[in-house]
Amino acid sequence: MDPSHNSSRTPVSTLEQALHAARALVLADLASGDVAAADVVSMVEESVTQRRWWVEQWPDGVGFVAGLVAQDVQDALLERYGRWPICPVCGSGDPHALEIEPALGPDPHWVCHQAGVKVAAVGSLGAASGGAGSR
């Protein structure tokens, strides 16, 4: 091997770092509610693929990827299984899902609009819900 050639891998691009982080954060939230079945993980992978293309078209949106992947997975789960994640804050009334805020921005959080509170950052849902969750 040529000693001038570094054997380490090429540095991961900012886009790939953001996509890997988004995947990890959303998977952590899914796992905290025991929702990370193989078909659901496939939903995450599909979203990451679509968001890779999206950020390639709009590089300034790289900081928004985690919230967008969380929204994509939430929408896909709603179509297949029902609401997710169910609000851990409101103990009475009809069960309702949390929403992502900002809808398009950095530092996304799960928010309960009924109670008007931030519940958890994306990726930290397990700490807010005590690890319990539902589809």
N, C-alpha and C positions, 0 to 999 in steps of 0.2 A: 504494500500500500504506500502511496506517495505521502511522505511525512508532512508535506505542505497542505495536504487535503485533510480537513477536519473530519473525523469519523462520526461526529455527532450529527443528528438530523437537522434539517433546515428548520429555522425557527417557525413556530406556528403563527399564521397571520392573525391580525386583530379580529377579522371576521370569524375565523375558525375558533379562536379563543372564546368569542362571544357565543357562538353556536354551541360549543361544548359546555360552557357555563349555563346557558339557557336549558340545555338538555338535562344537566345535573340538577338544576334548581327545580324544574318541573317534575322530574322523576322523584326527587326527595318529597315533594308535596304529595304526589300520587302514592308513594310508599307509606307515607305517614297515615294514610287512610286505607291502607291495604287495597289499593285500586290499581297497582302496577302489574296487572296481568299482561301476558304476552301481546294480546291484541291491543291493549292500551299503550304499551311501549311502542308498538308499531305506529300508533297515532302520533306519538311524540316524534318518532323518526320521520314520518311524512311531513309534519310541520317544519322540522328542522331543514329538510330538503327544500321545501317551498320558501322558507325564510332566507335560505342561502341565496336563492335567486333574487328575492326581494331586495336584500341588502346589496347584492352586486349591482342592482339597478339604482339604488339610492344609498350610497355608502354612509351618508350622514345618519342613517337610521340604525347603525350598528348597535348603539346604546339602548335601543328599544326592543331588541330581539327577545329577551327573557319574557317580557310582558306579552308580546305577540304570540310566542309559542304557548304560553299558559292559556291565553285566550283561545287559540286554535284548538288546543286539546280539550278545553272546557266545552267549546262548541261541538266538537266531535263526540264527546261523551254524552252531551245532551241529546244529540240525534240518535245515539245507539242505546243508551242506558238510562239517562235522566240527569238531573242536576248534580253538579259537582263543582266545588266542594260545598257541602252543606254548612251553613253558618253555625259555628260552635258558640256564638255569643248569645243569640236569642233562644231562650229556653222554652218559650211558649209561642203559640200561634202556628201557622203553617210553616213547615220547613222551607227554607229558601237558600239559594246558592249565593256565595260571595261573588263579588265582581272585581275585576282588575282596574286599578287606577294608578297612574293615568292610563287612559286607553291607548295613547301613543306618546310615550315618554320614558325617561330613565327612572330607575328606582321603583319598579312596579310593586304594588301591594295588593293583597286581598282585602277588600273592604265590604263591610255590611252597610248597605244603604238604609236599611230599616232602622238600625241603631245609630247610624251615622258615625261609625268608628272604623279605624284601620285595625284589621285583625292581625295581619302578619305580612312580612315581606314575602315575595315569591321565593320559595325554597325553605321557608321557615314555618310553614303551616302546622307541622307536627308539634312544635313548641306551643303554638296558640291553641291547638285543639286537644292537647294531651295525647297526641298520637292517634286519636279516634277520628274516623271520618266515614263518609258514606258516599255512594254514587248517587 
